[in-house]
């Protein structure tokens, strides 16, 4: 499932900050240089209480980024964490909540995707020597490389179709297609795409854009692109049925994918004007966990909280969960017991108890 690389077209990614190859979330960090923030969406922070049960050290802290993407297996007791600092994937046992082992990667890993059967891990990677990046596929049965595809830009967080046939890797101003009818294409989506997901029928892919307002909708048969307007730029996505959740600046946009329309906007409590990064739904879809990432008024300042949203009432539940510095992405274990936050700067993963449908979510401190 490798693309026809002759179709790939070279493009130049505008870089506003000088960060090393493989550094995660370049697009999000560049936001203060890409947009002019008008007005203030700031909300007073809630009083924080923390259901954290454990902090797992994956690598040493790094002010330029130690960790990146995190994803939970759909059928294994495992969570996978991209360690960009050391070119490896940490495999966390979700029963013992400890690192089981590491999987080496060819280059610094950024974003992670999984095949529906949980047997293949797709890793977007930066290039350590020249401009560009890679998509590497790793077998989770043999823990060996299946293939690696060169990309003409440094990619962000990939999306995998529900039938496992296609991977979309956003980055630069394009989305690289690996597999499927558009295999090898680079689809232009304008400004700084970050995250991608497919609808259940795989007829459309949704891509956030950190460089301009709106979510790109790609027709997976033709490659044509339309846009869903949003009030701010967007960063992360989570989808369940025909409801798509997109994180933005101090907000989560709720989108009906039948009509591709924003039907609600949920304000996220932050200490100022902050980007909200890559979220995760609980397995039952009852709650959305959203990490608060970067201060867009002072881009050297990062937050350390995860906010919980009740998806039925579309309201924030309880108090933000205190995690490590710069939570870039969260994942929910398949058993619905624990959530995991990949903390980019301090090299840790925070483990916290998830709410269930019977809990109203005061998020008071809990013990394991």
N, C-alpha and C positions, 0 to 999 in steps of 0.2 A: 504494500500500500504506500508506495512512494510516488511523489508527483513527477510530472513531466517538467523537469527543471528548465527546459528551453522556453517554457511559457513565463517563467519568472522574470519580472522586469525590475531593474535596479531603480531604487528611489533613494532620496536623501532625507534622512530624518533630522528635523530641526531639533537641536539639543541646546537647551538654555542653561544647563548646569553641567559642570565637568565632573562626572561620576565614572567609576570604573566599569568596564564591561561586565555584564551579568548582574549589575546592581538592580534590585527589584523596584518596580513601581516608579520608573523614571518619569512616566507621563504624569503621574499624580504629583510627584515632587516638583515638576516643572510648572504646575498650575499658576503660581504667583507671577510667572513670567509670560504666561500665555493668555491670561484673561485679566480684565479690570473688574474688580469686585465693586458692584454698585449697591449701596444700601447695606443694611445689616440684618442678617437672619439670626443673630445670636439669641440664645435662650439661656436663662440662668440655670446653672448646673444643679441637678438634684443631689440630695445628700446621698453619699455613696455607702453602700454596704456590700459585702463581697461573699458570694458562695463558693469561693475558690477552695479546692481541696488539695491542690498540689501545683508546684512549679517545676517543670522539667528543664534542665539546662541542656541545650543541644550544642551550642558553640559559644565562644567568647564574645562579649559585647563588641560591637563595631559601629562607630558613628556613621559609616557609609552604608551600613546594612549587613546584618549577619544572616537573617532568615528571610524567607519570602513566602511562597504559597503553601497551603495546607489543605488536605482533602481526606475524607473518611471513606474507607472501603464500604461498598454496599452490602457485602456478604462475609467479610472477615472481621475479626476483632483487631483492626489495625487502622491507624491514622498515619499518613505520609506527610513529611515536612521537608520543604526545600531548604537545604543549608547552602546558601550561595557563597558563604565564606570558605567552605572546604570542599566544594564539588561533590556533594553527596546528598542522599535522601535518608533522613532519619525515619525509621519505622517504629512507631509507638504502639505497644500492646495496650488496648483499651480496657482490658480486665485488670492488669497490674498497674496500668498507667506509668509505664517506664519504657525507655528505649530498648527495643528488642535487638535490633542490629541496624547497620547502615548499608545502603546500596550506592555504589559509586556512579557518578555521572561523567559524561565526556567533557562537559563544560559547566560553568556556574549555573545551577538551576534557578528558575524564576517562578513560573507557574506550573500547576499540575492538573492533569485531567485523567479520568479513569474510564475504561471501557465498561459497558453496562454489566458484564459478567464479573467485573473486578479483577480480571486476569492480566490486563495490560495497563501500565502507567505511562501516560504521555507527559513529557517534560519539555517545557520551553526553556531554552538556554541562551545565555549571552555568549559572545565570542571574545576570547581573551586576547586575540592578536589583531584582528581586523574588524571592520564594520560589518554588522550583520548578526546572525544567530542561527539557532538550530531547533528542530523538533526531534527529540529522541524518544523512541518507544522501548519500554523495558518490560520483559515478561516477569510477572509476579509469581510464576510457578518455578521458573529456573533462575530468576534474578539475573538474567543476561540481556544484552541489547538485542532487540529484534531488528531495528533499523534506525538510521539517523538521517534527517533531511536538512540540507542547508537552506537558510532563509536569508532574504536580502535586507532584512532589518532586524533590530534587536526586539524580540517578541515579549509580550506580557503574559496574560493569563488565558489559557486555551479553553475552548468549548468542544465537547465530544457529543456527536449525535446519539440518540437513544438506541439506534441499531448498531452502533459501533463502527460504522463504515467511514465516517468523516470526522476530521479534526479541523477546527478553525483556530488559527493562531494570530491574534491581533497585535499590531505594533506599527510604528511609523505612522503612516496615514493609510495603511492597507490592512487587509486580513488575508493571510496566506491560507490556501485550501490544500489539505492533504487527504486524499481519498475522495470518493464520491464522483458525481458527474462533472464537477468543476476542478478536479484534481490538478494541482500545479498552478492554478490561477492566483493572482494577487488582486483582490477586490478593493478598489479605492473607496474609502469611507470618510475622507477628509481628516479631521483633526484628532490626533493622539488617541486611538482606540486602546482600551485597557482590558476589558473582559468580554467574553462571548458565551452565549448559551443558545441551545436549540429549543424550539417548541416540540411537543411530544411527537407530532407527525413528521418532524424534520423537514417541513416545507419552508420554514423560515428560521433564520438565525438572528439573534439580537446582540448588538455590540454597543457598549458604552463609549462615550467620547469625552476625554478629559480636556480637549482643546476648544470645544464649542458646545453650545446647548443642543440637546437632542440625542435620541438613541437611534442608531442606524439599524434598519431592518433589511436583511439580505434575503432575496428569493434564492433558495438553494438550488433551484433548477436552472435559473437564467443568470444569476449573479447581479441582477438589478437591485438597486438600493433606494429605499424610501426612508423618511425620518419621522420619528415621533417627537414632537416638541416637548421640551422640559424647561422648567424655570431656570435651572442651573446646569452646569456641566455634570456629567455622571461618571461613576467609577466602577461599582460592582453590581452583580446581578444574581438573583435567585428566582427560580421559576417552579410553579406547581400548578398543573392543569392549565387553565387559560389565564392565570394570574402571574404577572411578572413584577418583581420588586427590583427597583433600581436605586442605588444610593447616590446621593449628590452632595451638595453643600448644606449641612445642617438639616438634611431631609432624606426621606425615602419616598420615591414615587411609585404608586401602585398603578399598574397598567393592565388593561384588559386586552389580551392578545387576539381575541376574536375581531375586535374593531381597531386594535393598535392605537388605543387612546388612554391617556392618563385619567384615571377615575378618582384618584384621591392622592393627597400629599400628607405624609406624616412627618411632623416636626420632630427632630432628634435633639435632645438636650445635650449641649456641649458647653465648654467654658468660653466660647467666643465664636469666630467664624471658622469652622472646621470642615475638612473633607471627611466623609463617612466612607470607609473602604469596603472590602469584599465580604458580603454577609453570608449567612447560612440559615436554612430552615431546619427546624426539628423534623425528625422522620414522619411525624404525624401532621406536619404542616401547621401546627397550632401557634408556633412562636417563630419569630425572625430575630436572629442575633446579629447586631450590626456594630462593627468596631469603629470607634472614633479615632481618626488617624493623625491628621496634620493641621496645624494652625495656619490658615491662609493669610492671616495678617502678619505673621512672623514665621516664615517657612522653616526656620531652624528649631521651632518648638513643636513637640509631638504630644499627643494625649496618651492615656493609658486606661481607657474604659471601653466596655462593650455594653450597648444598650439593648434591652429586650423589648420586642414589640408583639402584642397580641394581634394575630392576623385576622381574627374574627371582628374584633372591635376597632382595629386599626389605631390602637393607642399604645403609648409607652407604658410598660408594666414595671412597677416597683422602682428600684434604685439601680443606677449603672453598676456593672461589675468591674471592680478594679483588677486590671491585668498588668502585663509588662509594658515597656515603653514601645510606642508605635505599633499597635496591633494592626497588621496589614490584612489578615484574613482569618476568618473563623470557620470551624468545621464541627458538625454534630455527628457523634458516633451512631452507627446503625442501630445499636440497642436502645438509643434514646435516653441514656443515663447521663453521659458526660458530653460537654462541649470543650473545644480546644481553640486557643487563640495563638496564632503565630506572631510573636513579638519581634518585629524586624530589627530593632537596634540593640536590644539587650541579649539576643541569642537564646531566648527561652520560649517555651510553650506553657501557657497557663491552662490548667485543667479546672473546669468548674461544672457544678451540677446543673443539668438542664431542667427547665420547668416542664410539666405535662399539662394535659387539658384540664385536669382537676384542680390545678393550682392557679391562684389568682396572681401570684408573683410578687411577694414583698421583697424577695431577694435578700433575706437576712442571712448573716453568716451561718454556714452549715459546716458540719464535720463529715468526713467520708464514712 
